[in-house]
Each structure stands twice: as structure tokens, then as C-alpha cells.
Amino acid sequence: MKKISIRLMEMADDAPFSMPRRIGFGEADAARIVYTVRFFDYAIDAIDAWFDSIAGASFYILNTEYDISCPFVHAELDFQAPLRPGDDLVTQVFVERLGRSSLTFRVRGALRAGRPCFSGRFAVSFIAPSLMKAMPVPAEIAARVELYQARCASWSLAQGEAGADGRESAQGPARGA
């Protein structure tokens, strides 16, 4: 396994990380709203973009250059409003928990105008694919996650919002299994 710090990209200052996208015609179903499964795509795409921008390497780069895989081990979504072709969606990514070998994310999707559309919780596990074993979150990534959590906590407090976990206290650098 290569040392990961060699090629990590510079960490973006975004807190919380937001990924905009315009909803296309092909993403809608016969009811003229976005097909349900696409919401999972939006959330997972935003988490992958978060990895690239905040952690410093995308899922693909982690896997191909560092022998680190991050399979999703949990995925859940709640729907608040439909999306339609032409809508401008912004998906925000928060890190709820930094574990020994996992990250748990909260995502929120809303129209650019502010109307909430979906929220969810996703978890990835860090795996060494050549060994098919869990591995600790690399120290370089863990440090970035903790910095990102602190930035998001400051943003949440400044906005007068609850933390990503929905509680009044903003998300801190919780660590565990």
C-alpha cells in the first residue's frame, strides 16, 4: 500500500461542501419527476466529489493508486419534495462520524432556492482490496475530516442551524469503531 500523503490534492475550503447540478430530462420517469433511485446517485456522486475536494482523492484514485477501497456499507434516504427536469439541485455533504475504519456522512439535497428535497445518511468502510480486510482511515484523511467537521460546526453555529445530525450541538470530531 502506497503512503497516501504523497499525492493528496490541496483541501478545498468549502464548509459545508456543496455539489450543484441541473436535473436533466433523462433523469425523470413517466410521472415527470426524478426516478427514485437517482436520488441515491445524487448523494453518492456528492460524497465522491467530497472525497476529491476535501479528503484529497476520489474513490477511483484511492482505489487505483493507493489500494484503498471505500465501499458503501449503509445507505438511507428520506424524501421531502420531488425534483423535475430543469431543477437546480445543491447537495451538501457533512461528516457525522469518523470511525476507526469508517466514515458516516449526512447529505442534504435542496433546490438552489432553498426548498429541501431529500436527506440521507451513508457510511463507507475503508478496505484494503488486495487483502479484503478493513483498514484504519489513513491519518492524513482523518486529519482532514476533523478539520472539515470543525469548519462545518462553525458554519452551522454561524447559520443558527442544528448540526448535520439534527441536534443543536454542531458535529464535532467524534471518533470510534
N, C-alpha and C positions, 0 to 999 in steps of 0.2 A: 504494500500500500504506500503510495507517494505521500510525502509530507504536504498537507493541504495548503499551508500558508504561502507556498511558493508563487501561486498564480491567482489568488483571490483578487477579484476586481475591487476597486475602491467602494466603500459603503456609501450608498445614497443617504441623503439627509431626510428623506421622506418619513414622516411620522404623523399619522399612520400612513402606511404605504397604500396608494390608491391606483387601481388599474382601470382606465376608461376604455370603453368600446361602444361602437354603434351596433345595434342589433340589425342583422341582415334578414332579407326576405326568406332565405333558405332555412332559417332557424325556427320558423313558425310552422305550426301544424294546421290541420283542416279547420280548427276553431279560430284561426288567425291570431293566435297567441304563441309565445315561445313554447316549444315542446319541453315538457317537464325535465327530461334527462339533461337538456342543455344547461340548466342551472348548475348542475354538478360540474360541467365543463367550465363554466364561467369561474366558479370557485377554485377549481384545481388549476386553471390557467393563471389566475391571480396569485395563487400560492407559489407556483413555479416562477412567475415573474418576481415575486417577493424574494425567493431564493437567489435569483440572478442579481437583483438590485441591492438587497440588504445582506444576505449571507455571503454574497460574492461569487457564487457559481450556480448555474441552473442545475436541475435534476440531471439533465443529459451530461453536462460537464462533470458533475460529481461522479456519475456512473462510469463514464468512459475514460476520464483522466485520473481519477483518484480511487477507483474501485470501491465507491460508496454508493449504495442504492438507498432510496428513501421511499419504500412502498407505503401506500396509504393503508392504515390498519383500522381506521374509523372514519365514517362519513355520515353526516346528518344535515338535513336542511329543513327549514321552516319557510313557508311561502306567505308573504304578506300582500302581494299585488302582482298581477300579470305583467308581462313585458310583450311589446309588439314591435314588428319591424319598424326601424327608424328611431326607436327609443335610444337615448344616450344613457348607458349604464355605467356606474362607477362602483367597482368592488373594492372595499377596504379589507386589509389583512392585519390582524392583531395576533400576537403570540400570547396565548393564555397560560401555557405551561412549558417550561424547559425541563425535561426529564433527563435521566442518565443516558438513555439511548433513544429518546423520542422528543418530538415537538408536537404540541397541541395548538391548533390555530382556531381563531374565531374569524369568520368572514361576514361582511355585511354588504349587500348589494342594494343600491338605490339609484333612482333616476337622478341625473345631474341636477334637476330641480329640487331634489330632496326627498321625494316620496320613497319610503322603504319598499323593497320588492322581495328580498329574501335575507335570511341569516342562517348561519350554519356553524358547525364545529367539525373539524377534521384533524386527524392525527397521523403523523408519519413516524416510522421507526427507522433508525439508521442501521443498515445491514452491510456487512462485507460480503458481496455476492460470491466471490471466489470461495469463501468459507461457509456461506449460508448461515451466518451467525450474527446476532445483534452485536453492535459495537457502540462505544460511547460517542455521544455527539462530539465531534472534533473541537478541541479547546478554542480554536480560532473562531469557529462558528458560534459556539456557546457565548463567547465574549461579545460578539456582535448582537446576538439575541438579547443578552442582558442590557446592552446599550439601547437597543431598539425598544425593549419593554419600558425602560426609563423614559425615553423620548415620548412614547405613546401615553405613559402615565401623566407626563407634564401636559401633553396636548389635551387629554381627557379632562384634567383639572382646569385648564385654561378655558375649555369649552363649557365647563359646568356639567359635563356628562358623566355617566357611570362608566366604569372600566369596561373592557371588552367582555368580561364575564357577567356584566349586568349589575354588579354590585357597586355601591357608592365608592369604595376604595378602588383606585386605579390599579391596573395589573403591575405587580412587582416581579422581580426576578425569582419566582418560585422554582425550586429545583426538587427533583425526586427521582423515583424509579423510572 
